[in-house]
Amino acid sequence: MEFIDELEWRGLIKDVTDMDGLREQLKTKTTCYLGIDPTADSLHIGHLQQLALLRRYQKAGHKVIALCGGGTGMIGDPRPTTERRLISLEEVAHNVECIKGQISRFVDLSDPESGILVNNYDWLGSITILEFLRDFGKHFNVANMIAKETIAKRLETGISFTEFSYTILQAIDWYELYTRYNCQVQFGGSDQWGNLVSGTDLIHKICGEDAKVYGVTSPLITKPDGSKFGKSEGGNIWLDPNKTSAYEFYQFWVNVEDIQISTLLRRLSMKTPEEILALEEAGKAAPEKREPQKALAEELTLLVHGEEGLARAKKITDTFFGGSIMDLTPEELREGTKGARHTEIENGMPLVDALVAGGIASSKRDARQLIQQGSIQVNGQKVTETDAALHQAEAIDQDFTIVRKGKRNYFVFDFKK
């Protein structure tokens, strides 16, 4: 199976400016690039598909360029609905430094002939307004720009000249990379199609129609209900371990719905098609074992959080779903219960009252019944006395107490300082 055929099998190709030309081009070593705007100080799992594509192209023998948009990040790709908040040069520079390390987990940067990181502020930051208008703006037809989907959606609600000009800046990026590194391929999500076309058009107008450049997009991943992929109830699942712990990251993938796991395996996993097909069959034969989900969770957690992060995530998972939670350190317990419901209580609060306050029981009568039935554990120990109380001296780190209802429902009670 040729590289381009595997990309199609994985569902990673949507639109291509010249499919036959791209197929022929990728038979030899080609320089390709992906652009990422640093609008935040961390990437999130919505970026994983494109980061994985960088990795795929490099492993297939191509040179890859990861472009951090230190320049375009100050402008912002137009949203379908509202204007973006402008961020300062200092904030953008900080964000660039933060996400460089996250990108480097996917791309081998040890050999500049195989992979490099660039910042488009290096060239966009030195272009004068007259150069922008004369050297580049004259190549763009306003009627064509207005017809682009994202721009068209904003015409009724309004769009500033700043965001309207974004597509020109991204086109300049590709022109610069083409002239500096002979970069012939740009890939991105399907929402970047208009920008990719602008880039190919600019290169052809300046360098001639014989310039061989190819834009290719991949479909965006969405949840089964069509909503944006990459968000949990608490918000984005970040690639920064300080924002999303290894355990939270691992659990996100373990809990992916069966209807979506095949798509995610094909698009995000570096496993071979044969390995993926075998996991898909295992998932169909015994969906309760969640083998495909666990395989993807392990692979991605290892990539993003490293061996130590994966080991910690698996340890916390195995303990919370089958072991004694008191075998974990206070830090691991905090990590494992970050997504649980937290309730602040006073020292010595009766357990019955705490169960009601924490939403574990609907009434004191219900709380007493749960205790008498042996359905309640406090810090890993079953409690059957209805007059029990929660004391700070007996709490974990004298700070918090974990209550479990049934087999898998955990609640945290934080003692008031």
N, C-alpha and C positions, 0 to 999 in steps of 0.2 A: 504494500500500500504506500503510494507516494505521500509526502508530507501534506500536500494540499488536499488529497483525498481523505486523510485522517482528520484534518480540520473540518471537512464537510461532515464526516461520520460523527464527529463530536458535537455537531450543531454550532460550530464557531464561525460560520461564514453566512452573512446575510446579503450584503451588497458589495459588488466589486466594480471598479471603474473599467476593468478589462480582464475578464477571467482567463481567457486564453493566454494573454500576455503575462499575467501573474503566474500561471502554471508553468510557463516556459522559464520565466525569470527565476523562480524558486528552485530550479534544477541545479543552479550554481549558487555559490555563496553570495548573499545579497545583504545590504545594510538596510535595516528596518527600524522604525521608531514608534514609540508610544509617548504621548504627551499627557502629563498629569498636572493639573493646577493645584497649588497648595492653599486651598481655601480654608483648611483647618490644620492643626498641628499633628494630625494623625490621619492615615488612610483608614478605610473601613472595609468590611467584606464585600461591599458593592464594587470595590476595585479589584477583587481577587481574580476575576475572569481575565481581565486585561493584563494583570501582573503575571498570571499563569501563561498567557500568550507570549509575553516577553521571554519567559523561561523556555517555552516550547520552541520558539524560533531559534534561540541560542543553542539549545540541545540538538536541533536539526542541522547545525553547522553554520548558521547565519550570524552576522554581527548585529547586535541590537543596541539601540540608543534609548535610554530612559530620559525623557525631557521633563525637568521640573519647571513649571511655569512661573518663575519668579517675576516675569514681566506680565504675562497674560493673567496671572493670579491677581494683579492689581486692578484688572478690569472686570473679569468674570464672564464666563460663557452665559449668554442670555438664558434665563429660566423661561419656561412656557407661560408663567403667570405674572411674576413680579420682578422688579429691579433688585439686583443683588446689593448687599451692603458693601461699600468700598472699604478695604482694609489698607493699613499703612504699609509703606515699604519695609519698615522694621518688622512688622508682624508677618509679612510675606516671607522675608528672609529667615525669620525664626521657624516658620512652618516648613520651608524648604529643607533646613538642616534636620528637622525632626523626621521628615518622611524619607530622607536619603537612606537612613539605616534600614527602614522597612523595605524599601525597594531592593536594597543590596541582599536581602534574604532570598530573593527570587532570581537575581541576576548575578553571574560571576563577573566581577569587575577586576579580576587579577590580571587580565590580558586586554589591553585597549583595542586589540584587533578582534576581540570577541564581544566585549560589552563595555559601554561607557555611560556616565551620567553627565548631562549638560543642563545648563540653566539659561532659558531664553532671555533673561534680563541682560545677559552679556552682550547681546546684539540689539534687542529692542530698546534697552535703556539709553543707547547712544544715537538713536535715530531722531533727527529733528523733525518738527512738524512739516516743514517744507519738503524734506526728503520723503516723508511718509506720503504726502499728497502727490508729489511729482513722480516718484520712482515706483510707487505701489498703488496708490489710490486710483490713478488713471486707468489701471487695468481692470477695475471692477465696475460693472454695470449696475446702477442702483435698482433698476427694474428686476434684474436677476436676484439681487440680494433680498429684495422685499418678498420675492416669491418663495424664498427658503422657508421651510415649515415653521421653525422656531420663531423667526422674525414675523412671519405672517400671523402667528397666533398672538403676537404682542401688539400688533398695529392698533387694535381696537382699544386696549387698555393703556397703550403708550409705551414707548421704548426710547431710551436716551441715545444720543449719537455715540456715547461711550460704548454701550453694549452693542449697538448696531455695527460698530467698527471691529468687533472682536474677531469675526471671521477673517478679516484682512490680516490681523496680527498672527493668527494661527497659520494662515497661508504663507506669511513671511517666514515663520519658523521652518516650514518644510523647504522653502526655497533656500534658506541659509544652510540647512542640513544637507540638502542636495548638492550645493556648491562646495561646502566644506568637506563632506564625508561621502559624497556620491550616494546619499540615502535615497533609495528608489521606492521603498514601501512604507506607507503609514497605515497603522491599524488602530481601531478604536471601537467604542460601542456604537450601536445603530443611531444613537442620538447625535453622533458626530459626522454623519454622512455629508451634510452640507458643508462643513468645514473642510473635510477631506477633498471634496470636489473643488472647493475654492483653491486649495493648495495645488492640485494637479493643473488647474487652469492657469494659475499664476506662473508656475514653472514653464508651462508650454508657451505662454505669451512672452516670457523673458528669454528663455533658453531655446525655444523652437519646438515645433510639434514633434520632432524626432526624439525629444527627451523621454526616456522610458521610466515613468513613475506610475505607481499603482496604489490606489486607496482601497482598503477592505474593512468592512465592519462586521461585527458579530452581534447577534440579538441580545438585548438586555435580559437579564434573569429577573423574573418576577415571581411572586408567591402565587399559589394556586388561585387565589381570589383576584389576581391581577395587580395587587398593591406592590409597592417598591420592596425589592429584596434587600436584605442586609440589616433590617431593623427588628428588634425585639420589642416587647412591651415597654422596656425601659429606655429605648432609643437605639442608636447605632451600635453594632458590634464592631468595635475598633480593633485595629492591629497593634495599637499601643498597649502593652501589658498593664500600664498604669491606669488605663481607662477601662479596659475589659480584661479580666484575669484569664489565665490559661484554662481554669475550670469552667468559667462562663463560656469561653470560646468553644471549648470541647463539647460542652453540653448543648450548645446551639446546634451543632452538626448531628449529635446523637439524636436529637429530637426533631430533625427534619421529617416532614411527612413522607410516607411511602410513595405517594403520587409524584413527588418531586425528586427523589433521590437519584433516579437514573439520569435525569438531566444534569444534576449537579456533579455526579461522578464523571460523566463524559466531559463536561466543560472545565471542571476544576482539578480533577485528579491527573497526576502524571503517570498513572498505571497504564499498562498496555490495553488495547481494545479487548484482547483475550481475557485479561485479568478482570476487566470491568464487566464483561459479559458473564463471567463466572459469578461475580458478586451479585449481579442482577438476578441470576437464577437462584442463588442462595436466598436472596430477599423474597422472591416469590414462593419458594418452598417453605420457608419458616420466617415469615415477617416479624414474629414476636422476638426473634433473636437480634434483629436490627443489625445484621452483619454488614450490609453496605454502608449504613450510617456510621457504624463504629470504625470501619476502615477509612472512610473519608475524614472522620473526626481525628483519628490518629495521624493521618498523613498531613493534614493542614495545620494541626496544632504543633506538630514537630517542626514544620516549616516556619511557622510564625513565632512560636514560643520556645523552640529548641527542645533538646532532650530533657532538660530539667523541668521545663514547663509541662511537657507531656506527662512525665512521670508523676508530677504533683497532681495534675488534672485527673489522671487515672486512679491515683491513690484516693483522692477525695471522693471520686465517683464510686469506686468499689466500697469504700467505707460507709458512705451515706446510704447506699442501696444494698447493704448486706453485711456490714461489719459493726464494730463498736465505735461510735463517733469519738469516744474519749481516747482512742488511739491516735487521734490527730492532734497537731499542735494548735494553740489558740489562733495563730495566723491562718492555718489551713481551715479551721472551723469558721473563721470570719469570711474567708474566701468562698467556702462552700455554702454559706447561708446569706450571701450578699443579696440574692434575689428573693429570699424568703420575707414574709411579713414581719416587720419589727414593731414592737410595742414598748413604750417606756413605762416602767412601773416603779413603785416605792419599795424599799427594803421591807421584807416580811409580808408582802401581799399574799393573802390566801390563794392557793392554787385554783380553787373554784372560781374566784373572782378574776384571776388572771386569764383563765380559759375563756371567760366571757369577754373580757376586755380585748383579748387578742383575736377575737373572731373564731376561735376554735370550737366553742360551744355557743348555742343560741340562747341558753338560759342557765341559771345555776343548777336547776334540776338536770338539764342535759349534761352539764359539766360533771356532776356527781355520778351520773350514770356511766359516762365515759371512763371515769377513774375506777369505778367498781368493776367495770368490764375488763379492766387491764389494757385499755386502749391508749393510755397516756404514759409516755416516758419523759423523765426530766434528766437532762444531761446523761442520756444513755441508760438510765435506770428506771425500771417500771415502778410506777407509784399506784398504790391501791387504797391509800388512806385519804378519805375525803376532807380531813382537817389539815392536810399538808399545806406548807407555805413555801414561798420562794424567798431565800435569804441571800443577800449579797455576799456574805462570807463563804457561801457554798457555790458561788457562781464561777464560771470560767474566767480566769484572770481577775476574779472579783469584779467583773464588769458586765457579763451577760450570761443568760441561761437559755439553753436550747430545749424546746419542748417538741416531742414528736407525737403525732396522732396517727394511729394505725401504722402502716409499713413505710410510707414515703412522704408524709406531710410534715414538714418542719416549720417551726415558728421560733422567733427569737424575742426574748424579753431583755431589754436593756435597762439597767438600774440607773435611776436619776443620780446625777453627780451631786 
